């Protein structure tokens, strides 16, 4: 892989430039992430990226009962074929089991590109696929300049790199906030059984503990309110929950708040957490470390509440309030 260029984004708010190109002769494999019988939104963003590349797009759906998901993804524009891998071994998305399946699909059907969302799922599976195929993984892309040239952020988003890969197969994860979700169409692609692959793995599924919430999911919420170290303790996050209930928002947190034990790490937004780009992002008691900005600076409108007028968060905020959050948040909630 070769770095062609990199440049620093805008001083006040970095903006990822979106590149779209079409090419003939490409064939892409779209790895469908799904849960509870529904396609995950990140897959629809990755599908848009594959459409920008051009060529045929084959979706692969693996699971214990993947039929419903296979029918759903088939409705989306650009899908030319759906591969269905029905096996209980794929029920829990274990990367050690899924990676050999994707490798077999690529080898037998000759895909030039493999796409997935840059989520915990995608970051878990696709690097393994790249290693098994002996090619480089191209992660977290925000733009496409050609069949072998991609744009991605580096240094926590402080610079944008254009990378060119000489590998014959491109293994790519897509930043969801950089591409719009694909749309449905009058589509009726063929469904075929996926190639057989070795399902023996060194790991096994034991169980999971899921946190249920009536609030919108962070990844898809149009409004997000996040708290940082300035919240002082977990109990004070109730103020943010109260405000979130008023406007139908999801609640997030900075890594500092998560590391301090204020909230669960499922709420973490940033370079090592979730990447969000809602219509409205309200940062409360968040200083604005580079790592946090990497996870939310693509938000359409950013509001910052912080008593420190020199906090870096104000450099990317559209609206800023220099005030003690313990005074400002209850008053704002009351007026809402």
JOLINPE-V999425 format. One record per backbone hydrogen bond with DSSP energy under -1.0 kcal/mol. NH is the residue of the N-H (numbers start at 1). CO is the residue of the C=O. Records with the same first field share a line. If there is no record, write none. Layout:
# JOLINPE-V999425
NH=CO / CO
This chain:
# JOLINPE-V999425
2=164
4=162
5=162
7=160
28=56
29=113
30=58
31=115
32=60
35=38
38=35
40=33
43=40
45=41
46=42
47=43
48=44
49=45
50=46
51=47
52=48
53=49
54=50
56=26
58=28
59=81
60=30
61=83
63=85
70=66
71=67
72=68
73=69
74=70
75=72
76=73
77=183
79=76
80=57
81=57
82=190
83=59
84=192
85=61
87=63
90=87
91=88
93=90
97=94
98=94
99=95
102=98
103=99
104=100
105=101
106=102
107=103
108=104
109=105
110=106
112=27
113=27
114=170
115=29
116=172
118=174
119=117
123=119
124=120
125=121
126=122
129=125
130=126
131=127
132=128
133=129
135=130
138=171
141=173
142=151
143=151
144=19
145=149
146=149
150=163
151=143
152=161
154=159
158=155
159=154
160=7
161=152
162=5
163=150
164=2
165=148
170=112
172=114
173=138
174=116
175=141
178=175
179=176
185=75
187=185
192=82
194=84
221=217
224=280
225=250
226=282
227=252
228=284
230=285
231=228
232=229
233=231
237=234
238=235
239=236
241=237
242=238
243=239
244=240
245=241
246=242
247=243
248=244
249=244
250=223
252=225
253=267
254=227
258=254
259=255
260=256
261=258
262=257
267=264
268=265
269=253
270=274
271=291
273=270
274=268
276=295
279=222
280=222
281=301
282=224
283=303
284=226
285=305
293=289
294=290
295=292
296=293
297=293
299=296
300=278
303=281
304=319
305=283
306=321
311=308
313=287
314=311
315=312
316=313
318=302
319=302
321=304
323=321
327=324
328=324
329=325
331=327
332=328
333=329
334=330
335=331
336=332
